Amino acid sequence: AVVGVGSNGSAESTNTKHTCPVTIPAEVEERGLCFAQEVLCGVFHHKELDEFPIDGYEAYAQITEIFAKTIKSIHRPGDLIWIHDYHHLLLPKMLRTIGIDSPVGVFLHIPFPSSEIFRKIPWRRQILEGMLGSDFIGFQTEEYLSHFTRSVAGTLRATTKRNLIVYETRVTRQAASPIGLNIDRITKALQDPEVLSKIADLRARFDGKKIIIGVDRMDTIKGLPQKLQAFEKLLADEPSLIGEVLLVQTAVPARKTEQCHQLRREVEELVGRINARYSTFGHASVYYKYDFIDFKDLVALYSIADVCLVTSLREGMNLVSQEFIACQQTNRGLLILSEFAGAARNLAKAFRINPWNTSELAGSMKEALTTSQAEREARHASLYKYVTTHTAVWWGSFLIKQLEDALEKKKLDLHTHTPPDVIVVNASMYDSLQDVLGKMPKTTEVVFFGHGLVSELEPVCSNDTRFHWIGECGCTWRQKHSKKWDVLPAMGSCLDWTGTVLKVLNNYERMIPGSRLSMNSGKTVFRWSWADAVSGFLNHKESLLHSHECYLHLSSMAEACGGRFAVHYHPGHHTMTICPAYLSLDALTHVISLVCGKQPVVLHISVPVPCSTHSVSLCTDPEIAQSSVVFNTVEELKKVVEKFV
C-alpha cells in the first residue's frame, strides 16, 4: 500500500481506502503554511526575501512532527510512503527518527533553486537532511536535480555520484521524472457532447479571428505583466493585426496576499490600457477573466486557440502547455513557452522565449500566427507524441517502482544467508562496528576503506591489526596482522584526471621556488616546505598565497568533473595532497582482491560517510555488479553480520 502525504492537510493510506485528517492548531497551521508558501516556495522560485521568520520555521517543523505521528498511527509493515512537494521536506528524516523504516519517496513539484540561492535559507542544512531521510527523490528536470546535488555536496559535504547521494549512513537515489497529464480525462472530454457544443459556440463567436490563449494563476511567477506588455508591443508594431488577433486571458485566483493584490491591479490596468488603445468597434483586443474556470470550458478554449502563450518567470513544470497540446487534435495550434518553465526541457518543438525580452516575445507571437500549416502539423506531431507517452500514469508508475525497488533491497539485505567473502566498511564506522566485525568467521575478510591520508587513519587503526585497511581512496593499504603501509598500483581509468591536475601543479611549482611535486600510485603530493629556505622569509606570505590559489583552482576543477578527486590542503604543514575521491565498484573489487589476496565472490559494502571536510567520500554504485549489497544504516549491516557471528 502507499501512504501519500500532500499539501491538503491529510495523510492517505491505500490499505484502508480512506483519508486520515491531520489536526493542526490554527495558529501553527497559519504560520507554518506561510513559511512554506512565502519562504520555501519563494526562494525555490528565486524570489528575493527581506526576512526569514524563525517562528515560521518552528511552526513548519511542528506541523511535520504532527504528520509524522499520524503516519505512524496508520502505517503498516510493507507500506510505501510518498511525500509530495515542499510542504513536508523535513518529514523523511523525522519518520526515520520515530522508527519507521519503510521506503520513503519525495517528489518536488516546484523547481529546486541554484545552490547560491538556496544557501540563503538559515535552515538549509535541516531541510537537506530532512529530504535525505528518503530512499528516493524525484525532480521535474535534470537542472533541478543538479541544483539539489550541488547544494547537498556544498552544504552537507555528502557524496554525490550519478543519481546516488550518500550522507552519513544512508543512500538516497534521485532522478528527473517530469509529471504528465491524465490524458484519458482530456480524450473523454473532447468527445463529450457538452464540450463539443461549447467548441462550436466559441468558433462561431470568434469566427475569422486568430486567438492567443493564456491560462495562469494570478501569481508573480507566471509573468502576466510580461505577457500583456509583449502583446501590446505586437499590436503597436503590427497595426494590421488589430481587430484580427485577440488574447483570451484567464487569471485564476491564487493566495490572498498583498503581493497578489498588487499584481492583479497591475494586470487589470494593462488590460484596460491595451483595450483602450487597440480595440475596434465590437472587438476587444484582450478578453480577460479573473475567476476559476470549469474544466469543460477550459478544454473548449484550448481546442479553438491558434496559439497558447506561457510566460512563466520560474516554474517547476507547467501543465497548461501539455493540456493545450492534448486538446489540439484538429486545430494544430502552436505553443510559445518560456525557457524558465520546466516543460521547456521536454517540449522541444515549442517556440522557446525569454519572457523578459519583450521584443523577442512579440516576434514569436507574430511568427506563430503566420506559420505554415505543414510546420504546424510537424510541430504538433512531435509535441503530441511526448504528451501522450509521458502521462501521469507513466510518471506515477516510475515513482512507485523506485519505492518498490527500495523495499525489495531491504528484504534482500535482511535475508542474506551466505557469509560474504569480503565486507568493506568506511573507516569512519570503525568505532561503531569493530566489535561485531571482529567476531566474523575467518573466511570473511573485513576491509576498512578510507580516503583520508595515512596520517589521519593511523591514530584510528594503529594498534588494531585484525582488519585490512585501505587509505587515500585506494592509493595506500595495510594488511591485517601488519602495521606497515604500502602503495597500491594505480587504478587506470579512475585516475584519468591526473594529467590535467599535473599541468596545474607544474605551473604553481614554477611560481613557488623550492616547491616539489611527487606521485605515488594515484596520490599526488605538492610540497612547498623548502620554499622559504630558498626564497627567504619575505616570500613566505607569497608562497602561501600561491598555494591557496592553487588549492582553489584544483577544488573548482574537482567540482567541475563531478568530484572525482579530492584535494587535501594543509597550509600549516606546507603540503597539498590530491587523491581519488571514489572508485567504481569494479575498481574497488580489484583493489580488494589485491589487499586480501583473492577475488571476492560476494562483496558486501556498507555505505561510507565523509572522513574529511576537504574530501568527497567513496561512493560505490550497486548497479555495476549484482553481487554487491549496499546498506542504508549501520543497524542494517549489523543485522546481517550478527547472523554469522
C-alpha positions in Angstrom: 0.0 0.0 0.0 1.0 3.6 -0.4 0.7 6.2 2.3 0.5 9.5 0.4 1.3 12.8 2.1 0.3 16.0 0.3 -0.3 19.7 1.0 -4.0 19.4 1.7 -3.8 18.6 5.4 -4.2 14.9 5.2 -2.3 11.6 5.0 -3.8 8.9 2.9 -3.3 5.1 3.0 -4.5 2.8 0.2 -4.6 0.0 2.7 -7.7 1.4 4.3 -9.0 3.3 1.3 -9.5 6.4 3.3 -8.0 9.8 4.0 -6.9 10.4 7.6 -7.3 14.1 8.6 -4.4 15.6 10.4 -5.5 18.1 13.2 -3.2 21.1 13.5 -3.7 24.1 15.8 -5.0 27.1 13.7 -2.2 29.4 14.7 0.5 26.9 14.0 -1.1 26.0 10.6 -1.2 29.6 9.6 2.5 30.3 10.5 3.7 27.0 9.0 1.8 27.4 5.8 3.0 31.0 5.4 6.6 29.8 5.9 6.1 27.0 3.3 4.4 29.3 0.7 6.2 32.6 1.2 9.7 31.4 2.3 10.3 28.0 0.8 8.2 28.4 -2.3 9.5 31.9 -2.7 13.2 31.0 -2.5 12.7 27.9 -4.7 11.3 30.3 -7.4 14.3 32.7 -7.0 12.3 35.4 -5.2 14.2 37.9 -3.1 13.1 37.9 0.5 13.6 40.5 3.2 13.4 38.2 6.2 13.3 34.6 7.3 11.0 34.3 10.3 12.2 31.8 12.8 8.7 31.3 14.3 7.6 30.3 10.8 10.2 27.6 10.6 9.4 26.3 14.0 5.7 26.1 13.1 6.7 24.3 9.8 8.7 21.8 11.9 5.9 21.3 14.4 3.4 20.6 11.6 5.8 18.0 10.2 6.1 16.3 13.6 2.3 16.1 13.8 2.1 14.5 10.3 4.9 12.0 11.3 2.9 10.8 14.3 -0.2 10.5 12.3 1.6 8.4 9.6 2.9 6.2 12.3 -0.6 5.5 13.6 -1.8 4.3 10.2 1.4 2.9 8.9 1.7 -0.9 8.3 4.8 -3.0 7.5 5.4 -3.1 3.8 3.8 0.3 3.1 5.4 2.7 0.7 5.4 6.4 1.8 5.2 9.0 -0.9 5.6 12.7 0.1 4.7 15.4 -2.3 6.1 18.9 -2.8 7.7 21.4 -0.4 5.2 21.4 2.5 6.9 18.4 4.3 10.5 18.4 3.4 11.6 17.6 7.0 9.3 14.6 7.1 11.5 11.8 5.7 14.2 12.2 8.4 11.5 12.6 11.1 9.9 9.3 10.1 13.3 7.6 10.5 13.7 9.2 13.9 10.4 7.7 15.2 11.3 4.3 13.9 9.6 4.0 10.5 12.0 2.2 8.1 9.6 1.7 5.2 10.7 3.0 1.8 10.0 6.8 1.6 9.9 8.8 -1.6 9.8 12.6 -2.2 8.7 14.3 -5.3 9.3 18.0 -5.6 6.8 19.6 -8.0 8.4 23.1 -7.9 11.9 24.0 -9.0 14.9 23.4 -6.8 16.9 26.6 -6.8 20.6 27.1 -7.6 22.9 26.5 -4.6 23.8 30.2 -4.4 20.1 31.0 -3.9 19.3 28.0 -1.6 22.1 28.8 0.8 20.3 32.0 1.9 17.8 29.9 3.9 19.0 29.8 7.5 17.7 26.2 7.9 19.2 24.9 4.7 21.0 22.1 6.5 17.9 20.8 8.3 15.9 20.9 5.0 18.5 18.9 3.1 19.0 16.4 5.9 15.2 16.0 6.1 15.0 15.2 2.4 17.9 12.8 2.5 16.0 10.7 5.0 14.1 9.3 2.0 15.1 6.4 -0.3 14.2 8.3 -3.5 13.8 12.0 -4.5 12.2 12.9 -7.8 12.6 16.2 -9.6 10.8 17.7 -12.6 14.1 18.3 -14.6 17.7 17.4 -14.7 18.5 21.1 -13.9 16.7 21.0 -10.6 18.3 17.6 -9.8 21.7 19.2 -10.5 20.9 22.2 -8.2 20.0 19.8 -5.4 23.1 17.7 -5.8 25.3 20.8 -5.7 23.6 22.1 -2.5 24.0 18.7 -0.9 27.6 18.5 -1.8 28.3 22.0 -0.7 26.3 22.2 2.5 26.5 18.7 3.8 29.7 17.5 2.2 27.8 14.5 1.1 29.0 12.0 -1.5 27.3 12.6 -4.9 27.8 10.3 -7.8 25.5 9.8 -10.8 22.0 9.5 -9.3 23.1 8.5 -5.8 23.7 10.6 -2.8 25.4 9.1 0.3 25.1 11.0 3.5 26.0 9.7 6.9 24.7 6.1 6.8 22.0 6.5 4.1 21.9 6.1 0.4 19.3 8.2 -1.5 18.6 7.7 -5.1 17.4 10.6 -7.2 16.1 11.1 -10.8 14.4 13.6 -13.0 10.8 12.3 -13.7 8.6 15.1 -15.2 4.9 14.9 -14.2 2.4 14.2 -17.0 -1.3 14.5 -17.8 -4.3 12.3 -17.2 -4.6 12.0 -20.9 -7.7 9.8 -20.8 -9.6 12.5 -19.0 -8.9 15.0 -21.8 -9.7 12.5 -24.5 -13.0 11.7 -23.0 -13.8 15.4 -22.5 -13.1 16.1 -26.2 -15.8 13.5 -27.1 -18.3 15.0 -24.6 -21.4 16.5 -26.4 -21.4 19.4 -23.9 -17.8 20.2 -24.7 -18.4 19.9 -28.5 -21.3 22.3 -28.2 -19.1 24.8 -26.3 -16.4 24.5 -29.0 -19.0 25.2 -31.7 -20.2 28.3 -29.8 -16.7 29.7 -29.4 -15.8 29.2 -33.1 -19.0 31.0 -34.1 -18.2 33.8 -31.7 -14.6 34.3 -32.8 -15.1 33.4 -36.4 -12.3 34.8 -38.6 -10.1 35.8 -35.7 -6.7 34.5 -34.6 -6.9 33.5 -30.9 -4.0 33.5 -28.5 -4.9 31.9 -25.2 -3.3 32.3 -21.7 -4.4 30.3 -18.6 -2.5 31.2 -15.4 -2.8 31.6 -11.7 -2.7 35.2 -10.5 0.9 34.7 -9.2 4.1 36.7 -9.7 5.9 33.7 -11.1 3.5 33.4 -14.1 4.8 36.5 -16.0 1.3 38.0 -16.7 2.6 41.6 -17.0 5.3 40.5 -19.3 2.8 38.6 -21.5 0.5 41.7 -21.7 3.3 44.1 -22.5 4.5 41.9 -25.3 1.0 41.6 -26.8 0.7 45.3 -26.6 4.0 45.7 -28.5 2.8 43.2 -31.1 -0.3 45.3 -31.8 1.8 48.5 -31.8 4.3 47.1 -34.3 1.8 45.3 -36.5 -1.3 47.6 -36.8 -2.8 45.2 -39.4 -3.4 42.6 -36.6 -5.7 45.0 -34.7 -9.1 43.5 -34.9 -7.7 40.3 -36.3 -5.9 38.9 -33.3 -7.2 38.7 -29.7 -5.8 37.5 -26.5 -8.1 35.4 -24.3 -6.5 35.5 -20.8 -7.9 33.6 -17.8 -6.4 34.5 -14.4 -7.2 32.0 -11.7 -7.3 33.4 -8.2 -4.3 32.4 -6.1 -3.3 33.2 -2.5 -4.8 36.2 -0.8 -1.6 38.2 -0.2 -0.8 41.8 -0.7 1.7 40.9 -3.5 -1.1 39.1 -5.4 -3.5 42.0 -4.9 -0.9 44.4 -6.3 -0.3 42.0 -9.2 -4.0 41.9 -10.0 -4.2 45.7 -10.1 -1.2 45.9 -12.4 -2.6 43.2 -14.8 -6.0 44.8 -15.0 -4.5 48.3 -15.6 -2.6 46.8 -18.5 -5.7 45.1 -19.9 -7.6 48.3 -19.7 -4.8 50.3 -21.4 -4.5 47.8 -24.3 -8.2 47.7 -24.9 -8.5 51.5 -24.8 -5.7 51.9 -27.4 -6.2 48.9 -29.7 -9.9 47.8 -29.6 -12.2 48.4 -32.5 -16.0 48.8 -32.6 -17.4 45.5 -31.5 -14.0 44.0 -30.9 -11.8 43.9 -27.7 -8.2 43.1 -28.1 -8.0 41.3 -24.7 -10.7 39.2 -23.3 -9.8 38.9 -19.6 -11.5 37.0 -16.8 -10.4 36.8 -13.2 -12.1 33.6 -11.9 -11.9 29.9 -11.6 -12.7 28.1 -14.9 -14.7 24.9 -15.4 -12.7 22.0 -16.9 -15.1 21.6 -19.8 -14.9 25.3 -20.6 -11.1 25.1 -20.4 -11.0 22.2 -22.9 -13.2 24.1 -25.3 -10.9 27.2 -25.1 -7.8 25.1 -25.7 -9.4 23.4 -28.7 -10.2 26.6 -30.6 -7.0 28.6 -29.9 -4.3 29.2 -32.5 -1.5 29.9 -30.1 -1.0 29.1 -26.4 1.2 31.6 -24.6 3.1 30.5 -21.4 5.4 33.2 -19.9 6.4 31.8 -16.6 9.3 33.5 -14.9 10.2 30.4 -12.9 8.1 27.2 -12.8 8.6 23.6 -11.9 6.8 22.2 -14.9 3.6 23.9 -16.2 0.9 21.5 -17.3 -1.1 24.2 -19.2 1.3 23.7 -22.1 0.6 20.0 -22.1 -3.1 20.4 -21.7 -3.2 22.7 -24.7 -1.3 20.2 -26.9 -3.6 17.4 -25.9 -6.6 19.4 -26.9 -5.2 20.4 -30.3 -6.2 17.3 -32.1 -7.8 19.1 -35.0 -6.7 22.8 -34.9 -2.9 22.1 -34.6 -2.3 25.3 -32.6 1.3 26.3 -31.7 2.9 26.7 -28.3 5.0 29.6 -27.1 6.8 28.5 -24.0 9.0 30.3 -21.5 12.5 28.8 -21.2 12.1 29.2 -17.4 9.3 26.6 -17.2 10.3 23.0 -16.6 8.2 21.9 -19.5 10.6 23.7 -21.9 13.1 20.9 -21.4 10.8 18.3 -22.8 8.6 20.1 -25.3 11.3 20.7 -27.9 9.1 21.8 -30.8 7.5 24.7 -28.9 8.7 28.3 -29.6 11.0 28.9 -26.6 11.2 32.5 -25.4 12.6 34.7 -22.6 9.6 36.4 -21.1 11.8 39.3 -20.1 12.6 40.0 -23.7 9.5 41.9 -24.9 10.6 42.3 -28.5 11.5 38.6 -28.8 8.2 37.5 -27.3 6.2 39.8 -29.6 8.2 38.5 -32.5 7.4 34.9 -31.5 3.7 35.7 -31.4 3.8 37.1 -34.9 5.8 34.1 -36.2 3.4 31.6 -34.6 0.4 33.3 -36.1 1.9 33.2 -39.6 3.5 29.7 -39.5 2.5 27.4 -42.4 0.1 24.5 -41.9 2.8 22.0 -42.8 5.1 23.2 -40.0 2.1 23.4 -37.6 1.4 19.7 -38.3 5.1 18.7 -37.8 5.5 20.6 -34.5 2.2 19.3 -33.2 3.0 15.7 -34.0 6.2 15.8 -32.0 4.7 17.6 -29.0 1.6 15.3 -29.0 3.7 12.2 -29.1 5.6 13.3 -25.9 2.4 14.4 -24.1 0.6 11.1 -24.8 3.5 8.9 -23.8 4.8 10.7 -20.7 1.5 10.7 -18.9 0.5 10.9 -15.2 0.2 7.1 -15.2 3.7 6.7 -16.6 5.0 9.2 -14.0 3.3 7.6 -11.1 4.4 4.1 -12.1 8.0 5.2 -12.4 8.0 6.7 -8.9 6.2 3.7 -7.3 8.7 1.4 -9.0 11.6 3.3 -7.3 10.0 2.7 -3.9 9.2 -0.9 -4.6 12.8 -1.4 -5.6 13.9 0.1 -2.3 11.6 -2.3 -0.4 13.0 -5.3 -2.3 16.5 -4.2 -1.5 15.7 -4.0 2.2 14.3 -7.6 2.0 17.4 -8.8 0.2 19.7 -7.1 2.8 17.9 -8.7 5.7 17.5 -12.2 4.2 21.1 -12.8 3.1 22.2 -16.3 4.3 25.6 -16.7 2.7 28.6 -15.3 4.7 30.2 -12.7 2.5 33.8 -13.2 1.3 34.5 -9.5 1.9 32.9 -6.7 3.9 34.0 -3.2 3.0 33.3 -0.6 5.7 34.1 3.1 5.7 36.9 3.9 8.1 34.7 6.4 10.0 32.5 3.5 11.1 35.3 1.8 12.9 34.2 2.6 16.4 30.6 1.5 15.7 31.4 -1.8 14.1 34.8 -3.0 15.2 33.4 -5.3 17.9 30.9 -7.1 15.8 33.1 -7.3 12.7 36.0 -8.7 14.8 33.8 -11.8 15.5 33.1 -12.6 11.8 34.1 -16.1 10.5 37.7 -16.4 9.4 36.5 -17.0 5.8 35.3 -13.4 5.7 37.8 -10.6 5.1 37.0 -7.2 6.7 38.4 -4.1 5.0 38.1 -0.6 6.4 38.2 1.8 3.5 39.1 5.5 4.0 40.0 8.3 1.7 41.8 10.3 4.3 45.6 10.4 4.4 47.6 7.7 6.2 48.5 10.3 8.9 44.7 10.7 9.5 43.9 7.0 9.6 46.9 5.8 11.6 45.7 7.2 15.0 42.5 5.2 14.5 43.9 1.8 13.5 47.5 1.9 14.9 47.0 -0.9 17.4 44.3 -2.9 15.7 45.7 -5.5 13.3 42.5 -7.6 13.0 41.4 -5.9 9.7 42.7 -4.8 6.4 42.9 -1.0 5.8 42.9 1.0 2.6 43.7 4.7 2.7 43.7 7.6 0.3 40.8 6.1 -1.7 42.8 3.1 -2.9 46.3 4.6 -3.1 47.7 3.0 0.1 47.0 -0.1 2.1 47.9 -2.0 5.2 47.2 -5.8 5.5 45.8 -7.3 8.7 48.4 -8.6 11.2 50.7 -5.8 9.9 51.4 -2.2 10.8 53.2 -1.3 7.6 51.5 0.8 5.0 52.3 0.1 1.3 51.5 1.8 -2.1 48.8 0.2 -4.2 49.1 0.1 -8.1 47.4 2.9 -9.9 43.8 2.4 -10.9 43.8 3.3 -14.6 40.5 4.9 -15.7 39.9 6.1 -12.1 42.9 8.4 -12.4 42.3 9.8 -15.9 42.1 13.3 -14.3 45.7 13.3 -13.2 47.2 14.7 -16.4 45.1 17.9 -16.1 45.9 18.2 -12.4 49.6 17.8 -13.0 49.6 20.6 -15.6 48.1 23.0 -13.0 50.6 21.8 -10.3 53.6 22.2 -12.6 52.6 25.8 -13.2 52.5 26.5 -9.5 55.7 24.6 -8.9 57.4 27.1 -11.2 55.7 30.0 -9.4 56.9 28.9 -5.9 60.7 28.4 -5.9 61.8 25.4 -4.0 58.5 23.6 -4.1 58.4 19.9 -5.1 55.9 17.6 -6.8 55.8 13.8 -6.3 53.4 11.0 -7.3 52.9 7.6 -5.6 50.3 5.4 -7.3 47.2 7.5 -7.6 48.3 10.1 -4.9 49.9 13.3 -5.9 51.7 15.4 -3.2 52.7 19.1 -3.6 55.1 20.4 -1.0 56.5 23.9 -0.6 58.1 23.4 2.9 61.5 24.1 1.3 60.4 27.3 -0.5 61.1 29.5 2.5 64.7 28.3 2.7 65.2 29.0 -1.0 63.3 32.3 -1.3 63.7 33.8 2.2 61.2 34.8 4.9 59.9 37.8 2.9 58.4 35.5 0.3 56.7 33.2 2.9 53.4 35.0 2.5 53.6 35.0 -1.3 54.1 31.2 -1.2 51.0 30.8 1.0 49.0 33.0 -1.4 50.1 30.9 -4.4 49.4 27.6 -2.6 45.9 28.8 -1.6 45.2 30.0 -5.1 46.3 26.5 -6.3 44.0 24.8 -3.8 41.0 26.9 -5.0 41.9 26.2 -8.6 42.1 22.4 -8.1 38.9 22.4 -5.9 36.9 24.1 -8.7 38.3 21.5 -11.2 37.3 18.7 -8.8 33.7 20.1 -8.6 33.6 20.5 -12.4 34.4 16.9 -13.0 31.9 15.6 -10.6 34.1 15.3 -7.5 36.2 12.5 -9.0 39.3 13.6 -7.0 39.7 15.2 -3.5 42.1 18.0 -2.6 43.6 17.9 1.0 45.1 21.3 1.8 47.3 21.6 4.9 48.9 25.0 4.8 50.4 24.5 8.3 52.4 21.6 7.0 53.1 23.2 3.7 51.6 20.3 1.8 48.7 19.6 -0.5 47.6 16.0 -1.4 45.4 15.1 -4.3 43.7 11.6 -4.2 40.9 9.8 -6.0 37.5 10.7 -4.4 35.8 7.5 -5.2 36.2 4.2 -7.1 33.8 2.3 -9.3 32.7 -1.0 -7.9 34.8 -2.8 -10.5 37.9 -0.8 -9.4 37.1 -1.3 -5.7 36.7 -5.1 -6.2 40.1 -5.1 -7.9 41.7 -3.2 -5.0 40.1 -5.6 -2.5 41.5 -8.6 -4.4 45.0 -7.1 -4.2 44.7 -6.5 -0.5 43.0 -9.7 0.5 44.8 -12.0 -2.0 41.6 -13.3 -3.6 38.8 -12.2 -5.9 35.6 -11.7 -3.8 32.6 -13.7 -4.9 30.1 -12.0 -2.5 31.1 -8.4 -1.7 29.1 -6.7 1.0 29.6 -2.9 1.1 28.3 -0.7 3.8 27.6 2.8 2.9 30.5 5.2 3.7 30.4 8.7 5.1 32.8 11.6 4.6 36.1 11.4 6.6 37.3 14.9 5.9 35.8 18.3 5.2 38.2 18.7 2.3 37.3 15.4 0.6 34.4 13.7 -1.1 33.7 10.2 0.3 33.8 6.9 -1.6 30.6 6.1 -3.4 30.1 2.6 -4.8 27.3 2.1 -7.3 25.3 -1.1 -6.6 24.1 -1.2 -10.2 27.6 -2.0 -11.5 27.7 -5.5 -10.1 24.8 -7.7 -8.9 27.0 -9.3 -6.2 27.0 -6.2 -4.1 24.6 -5.2 -1.3 24.6 -1.6 -0.1 23.2 -0.9 3.4 21.4 2.3 4.3 22.3 2.2 8.0 24.9 0.7 10.4 22.0 -1.1 12.1 21.1 -2.9 8.8 24.7 -4.1 8.3 24.8 -5.3 11.9 21.6 -7.4 11.5 23.3 -9.3 8.6 26.7 -9.6 10.3 25.2 -10.8 13.6 23.7 -13.9 11.8 27.2 -15.1 11.0 28.8 -14.4 14.4 
